[in-house]
Amino acid sequence: MSRIAEVTLETPTGRLGGTALLRTLGLLGLFIVTAAFWVFFALFASGFLSDFNLFSLLRFAAIQIMIGFAQMVVLSIGDMNLAVGAIGGTAGMLAGWLLSLALPIPIAVALALGAGCLLGLLNGGLIRLTGLNSFIVTLASASLVTGAMLILTRARPFSSLPAALTDFAQVEIPGTPVSPLFVLTAILGFGLYLLFADTRLGREMLAIGANRRAALMSGVAVGRVVLITHLLSGLLAAAAGVMSIAANNTASPGLGNDWVLSSFVAPAIGGTLLSGGLVSIVGTGLGGILVATLGSGLLLVGVDNFWLELFLGLVLLAAVGLDRVTRAAGGAGN
């Protein structure tokens, strides 16, 4: 008997099996840990609760969560996307280049998002046509895409972006230290919840991740779903790239270079199964906030940034172990 595909966002399912209960407890634990770090840094990191720092933290969290969403959707089908950073960086650079040509912002952003969709679709197409593991395909495409982008742009950054774009990332929601980028991420997160909870496509994605062979035998068009899933991942990665250049007021060739690890950490720590079949939108959001909290807090207390990298690596290892435990609790095979 195959595992039941699940989506975790405090949905009114009425029953909690071993897997769902374990994930719910994990989500609660993640919330407690995140809250504990907020209390710790509020007490020992001067300025942590200032409006300026909270605004910067939540803006960075919005981008981290979006990066996590880009990885989460492919994890749902049991794939992975090591090209998240390459796609996001390329989309950001494309948007920066188009804006430097005085192209209207909506058109430049739409073309950048379209490029992300195309690159994601190419990844899905290669996986489907070659039958190769997504790890190999996306690792190779990440190198190809990044190399092509650096050659075409000559590794030249595009600065002085239009004020209308950067203002969207720099202004606060009136009366709060919240960036519009965070609101945008929350809206997209709710859209992802509706996708997985209320649409046939979302249920098919989770079914493929739970047991691809069983899904195929049940009549699910696995190849089509793989294509759509990687297209969606490319779109979300491109959105993260555009958000990054808006927040930083520059499109840098190094954009996305350090996204691979963080793209796995946010969904993994939040309860998304690395082996597929279960996603947690709220958990991915909390995971992104935790990463941003640690980055901001450690900076304020004067701790070197490499400690954050160490923490993220340890968290990912722990998440792999939890993934094994949860698969066992849900009756999955090895």
C-alpha positions as CSV (number, residue, x, y, z in Angstrom):
1,M,0.0,0.0,0.0
2,S,1.4,3.4,-1.0
3,R,1.7,6.3,1.3
4,I,-1.1,8.9,1.4
5,A,0.0,12.2,-0.1
6,E,-0.5,15.0,2.3
7,V,-0.3,18.8,2.4
8,T,0.3,20.5,5.8
9,L,-1.2,23.9,6.5
10,E,-3.5,23.3,9.5
11,T,-6.1,21.9,7.1
12,P,-9.3,20.6,8.7
13,T,-8.7,16.9,7.9
14,G,-10.2,15.6,11.1
15,R,-7.7,12.8,11.5
16,L,-4.0,12.7,12.2
17,G,-2.0,9.6,11.3
18,G,1.5,8.9,12.5
19,T,3.1,11.0,9.7
20,A,0.7,14.0,10.1
21,L,1.0,14.0,13.9
22,L,4.8,13.9,13.7
23,R,4.8,16.8,11.2
24,T,2.3,18.8,13.4
25,L,4.6,18.4,16.4
26,G,7.5,19.4,14.3
27,L,5.7,22.5,13.1
28,L,4.9,23.5,16.7
29,G,8.5,22.8,17.7
30,L,9.8,25.0,14.8
31,F,7.5,27.9,16.0
32,I,8.8,27.5,19.5
33,V,12.4,27.5,18.4
34,T,11.9,30.6,16.2
35,A,10.1,32.4,19.0
36,A,12.9,31.5,21.4
37,F,15.5,33.0,19.1
38,W,13.5,36.2,18.9
39,V,13.4,36.4,22.6
40,F,17.1,35.7,22.9
41,F,18.1,38.3,20.3
42,A,15.7,40.8,21.7
43,L,17.5,40.5,25.0
44,F,21.1,40.3,23.9
45,A,21.2,41.9,20.4
46,S,20.9,45.7,20.6
47,G,18.5,47.0,18.0
48,F,17.0,43.7,17.1
49,L,13.4,44.9,17.7
50,S,13.9,48.2,16.0
51,D,11.7,49.0,13.1
52,F,14.6,49.2,10.8
53,N,15.9,45.8,11.7
54,L,12.5,44.1,11.7
55,F,11.8,45.6,8.3
56,S,15.1,44.3,6.9
57,L,14.6,40.9,8.6
58,L,11.1,40.4,7.2
59,R,12.2,41.6,3.7
60,F,15.1,39.1,3.7
61,A,12.7,36.4,5.1
62,A,10.3,37.0,2.2
63,I,13.1,36.3,-0.3
64,Q,14.3,33.2,1.6
65,I,10.7,31.9,1.8
66,M,10.2,32.4,-1.9
67,I,13.5,30.5,-2.6
68,G,12.2,27.7,-0.3
69,F,8.9,27.6,-2.2
70,A,10.8,27.2,-5.5
71,Q,12.5,24.1,-4.1
72,M,9.4,22.9,-2.2
73,V,7.3,22.4,-5.3
74,V,9.8,20.0,-6.9
75,L,10.3,18.2,-3.6
76,S,6.6,17.5,-3.7
77,I,7.0,15.1,-6.6
78,G,10.2,13.6,-5.2
79,D,12.5,15.7,-7.5
80,M,15.0,18.4,-6.6
81,N,16.1,21.6,-8.4
82,L,19.8,22.5,-7.9
83,A,19.3,25.3,-10.5
84,V,17.1,27.4,-8.3
85,G,19.9,29.9,-7.7
86,A,21.0,29.9,-11.3
87,I,17.5,30.5,-12.6
88,G,16.8,33.2,-10.0
89,G,20.2,34.9,-10.7
90,T,19.6,34.8,-14.4
91,A,16.1,36.2,-14.1
92,G,17.4,39.0,-11.9
93,M,20.1,39.9,-14.3
94,L,17.8,39.8,-17.2
95,A,15.4,42.1,-15.5
96,G,18.3,44.4,-14.6
97,W,19.5,44.5,-18.2
98,L,16.0,45.2,-19.6
99,L,15.5,47.9,-17.1
100,S,18.8,49.5,-18.0
101,L,17.4,49.7,-21.6
102,A,14.5,51.8,-20.1
103,L,12.0,49.1,-20.8
104,P,8.8,49.6,-18.7
105,I,9.0,47.8,-15.3
106,P,5.9,45.5,-15.9
107,I,7.3,44.3,-19.2
108,A,10.8,43.7,-17.8
109,V,9.5,41.8,-14.8
110,A,7.1,39.8,-17.0
111,L,10.0,38.8,-19.4
112,A,12.2,37.9,-16.4
113,L,9.5,35.7,-14.9
114,G,8.9,34.2,-18.4
115,A,12.5,33.3,-18.6
116,G,12.3,31.6,-15.3
117,C,9.3,29.5,-16.5
118,L,11.2,28.6,-19.7
119,L,14.3,27.5,-17.8
120,G,12.2,25.5,-15.4
121,L,10.3,23.9,-18.4
122,L,13.6,23.0,-20.0
123,N,14.7,21.2,-16.8
124,G,11.5,19.3,-16.7
125,G,11.7,18.4,-20.4
126,L,15.3,17.1,-20.1
127,I,14.3,15.0,-17.0
128,R,11.3,13.6,-18.9
129,L,13.1,13.0,-22.2
130,T,16.4,11.5,-20.8
131,G,15.0,9.7,-17.8
132,L,18.0,11.1,-15.8
133,N,17.7,11.9,-12.1
134,S,16.7,15.5,-11.5
135,F,19.9,15.9,-9.4
136,I,22.1,15.4,-12.5
137,V,19.9,17.4,-14.9
138,T,19.5,20.5,-12.7
139,L,23.1,20.4,-11.6
140,A,24.2,20.5,-15.2
141,S,21.7,23.1,-16.2
142,A,22.7,25.3,-13.2
143,S,26.3,25.4,-14.6
144,L,25.1,26.0,-18.2
145,V,22.7,28.8,-17.3
146,T,25.1,30.6,-15.0
147,G,27.9,30.3,-17.5
148,A,25.8,31.6,-20.3
149,M,24.5,34.5,-18.2
150,L,28.1,35.5,-17.2
151,I,29.3,35.4,-20.8
152,L,26.4,37.4,-22.1
153,T,26.6,40.1,-19.4
154,R,30.4,39.9,-19.1
155,A,29.8,39.7,-15.4
156,R,28.7,43.3,-15.3
157,P,26.2,44.4,-12.6
158,F,23.3,46.6,-13.5
159,S,22.8,49.3,-10.9
160,S,20.6,52.3,-10.5
161,L,17.4,50.5,-11.1
162,P,14.1,52.5,-11.5
163,A,12.9,54.1,-8.3
164,A,9.4,52.7,-8.8
165,L,10.8,49.1,-8.5
166,T,13.1,49.7,-5.6
167,D,10.6,51.8,-3.7
168,F,8.2,48.8,-3.7
169,A,10.8,46.8,-1.7
170,Q,12.0,49.8,0.4
171,V,8.7,51.2,1.8
172,E,6.9,49.9,4.8
173,I,3.3,48.9,5.1
174,P,1.8,51.9,6.9
175,G,1.9,51.4,10.7
176,T,4.1,48.3,10.5
177,P,7.7,47.3,9.9
178,V,6.5,44.9,7.1
179,S,7.8,45.1,3.5
180,P,5.4,44.7,0.6
181,L,7.7,41.9,-0.5
182,F,6.6,39.9,2.6
183,V,2.9,40.4,1.8
184,L,3.6,39.3,-1.8
185,T,5.3,36.1,-0.5
186,A,2.4,35.5,1.8
187,I,-0.1,35.8,-1.0
188,L,1.9,33.4,-3.2
189,G,2.1,31.0,-0.3
190,F,-1.7,31.0,0.1
191,G,-1.9,30.3,-3.7
192,L,0.4,27.3,-3.3
193,Y,-1.8,26.1,-0.4
194,L,-4.8,26.2,-2.7
195,L,-2.9,24.5,-5.4
196,F,-2.0,21.5,-3.2
197,A,-5.2,21.3,-1.2
198,D,-7.9,22.1,-3.7
199,T,-6.7,21.3,-7.2
200,R,-6.3,18.1,-9.1
201,L,-2.8,19.1,-10.2
202,G,-1.7,19.6,-6.7
203,R,-3.0,16.2,-5.6
204,E,-1.3,14.6,-8.6
205,M,2.0,16.2,-7.6
206,L,1.7,14.8,-4.1
207,A,0.7,11.4,-5.4
208,I,3.7,11.3,-7.7
209,G,6.0,12.2,-4.8
210,A,4.4,9.6,-2.5
211,N,4.7,6.7,-5.1
212,R,5.5,7.6,-8.7
213,R,4.9,4.1,-10.0
214,A,1.5,3.8,-8.3
215,A,0.5,7.3,-9.6
216,L,1.4,6.2,-13.2
217,M,-0.6,3.0,-12.8
218,S,-3.5,5.1,-11.5
219,G,-3.6,7.1,-14.8
220,V,-1.7,10.2,-13.6
221,A,0.1,11.9,-16.5
222,V,3.4,11.9,-14.7
223,G,5.4,13.4,-17.5
224,R,3.0,16.4,-17.8
225,V,3.0,17.0,-14.1
226,V,6.8,16.9,-14.0
227,L,7.0,19.5,-16.7
228,I,4.4,21.8,-14.9
229,T,6.1,21.3,-11.6
230,H,9.6,22.4,-12.8
231,L,8.0,25.3,-14.7
232,L,6.4,26.5,-11.5
233,S,9.7,26.1,-9.7
234,G,11.4,28.2,-12.3
235,L,8.7,30.9,-12.0
236,L,9.1,31.0,-8.2
237,A,12.9,31.1,-8.5
238,A,12.7,34.0,-11.0
239,A,10.3,35.8,-8.6
240,A,12.9,35.5,-5.9
241,G,15.5,36.9,-8.3
242,V,13.4,40.0,-9.1
243,M,12.6,40.5,-5.5
244,S,16.3,40.4,-4.7
245,I,17.3,43.0,-7.2
246,A,14.5,45.3,-6.0
247,A,15.6,44.9,-2.4
248,N,19.3,45.4,-3.2
249,N,18.9,48.1,-5.9
250,T,21.3,46.2,-8.1
251,A,21.4,43.1,-10.3
252,S,24.6,41.4,-9.5
253,P,26.2,38.5,-11.4
254,G,26.7,36.8,-8.0
255,L,23.0,36.7,-7.4
256,G,21.8,33.2,-6.5
257,N,25.2,31.7,-5.9
258,D,24.4,30.8,-2.3
259,W,20.7,29.8,-2.7
260,V,21.1,26.0,-3.1
261,L,21.6,25.2,0.6
262,S,19.0,27.7,1.9
263,S,16.5,26.5,-0.8
264,F,16.5,23.1,0.9
265,V,16.7,24.2,4.5
266,A,13.5,26.3,4.7
267,P,11.2,23.5,3.3
268,A,13.1,20.7,5.0
269,I,13.1,22.2,8.5
270,G,9.4,23.2,7.9
271,G,8.2,19.6,7.4
272,T,8.3,19.1,3.6
273,L,9.4,15.5,2.9
274,L,12.6,15.4,0.9
275,S,11.5,12.1,-0.6
276,G,8.2,13.7,-1.8
277,G,4.5,13.3,-1.1
278,L,4.1,15.9,1.6
279,V,4.6,19.7,1.7
280,S,4.2,22.3,4.4
281,I,3.6,25.9,3.3
282,V,3.5,27.3,6.8
283,G,6.5,25.3,7.8
284,T,8.5,26.6,4.8
285,G,7.5,30.1,5.8
286,L,8.6,29.6,9.4
287,G,11.8,28.0,8.2
288,G,12.6,31.1,6.0
289,I,11.8,33.4,9.0
290,L,14.1,31.3,11.2
291,V,17.0,31.5,8.7
292,A,16.5,35.3,8.4
293,T,16.3,35.7,12.2
294,L,19.6,33.9,12.7
295,G,21.3,35.9,10.0
296,S,20.1,39.2,11.5
297,G,20.6,38.3,15.1
298,L,24.1,36.8,14.7
299,L,25.1,39.9,12.7
300,L,24.0,42.2,15.5
301,V,25.8,40.2,18.3
302,G,29.0,40.2,16.2
303,V,29.1,36.6,15.3
304,D,30.8,35.7,12.0
305,N,28.4,34.7,9.2
306,F,30.1,31.3,8.7
307,W,28.3,30.1,11.9
308,L,25.0,30.5,10.0
309,E,26.3,28.3,7.2
310,L,27.3,25.7,9.8
311,F,23.9,25.9,11.3
312,L,22.1,25.5,8.0
313,G,24.3,22.5,7.1
314,L,23.4,20.8,10.5
315,V,19.7,21.6,10.0
316,L,19.7,20.0,6.6
317,L,21.4,16.8,8.0
318,A,18.8,16.7,10.8
319,A,16.0,17.2,8.3
320,V,17.3,14.2,6.3
321,G,17.2,12.1,9.4
322,L,13.6,13.3,10.2
323,D,12.6,12.5,6.6
324,R,13.7,8.9,7.1
325,V,11.8,8.7,10.4
326,T,8.7,10.1,8.9
327,R,8.8,7.8,5.9
328,A,9.0,4.9,8.4
329,A,6.1,6.3,10.4
330,G,4.0,6.6,7.2
331,G,4.8,3.1,6.0
332,A,7.1,4.1,3.1
333,G,9.7,1.9,1.9
334,N,13.4,2.8,1.8
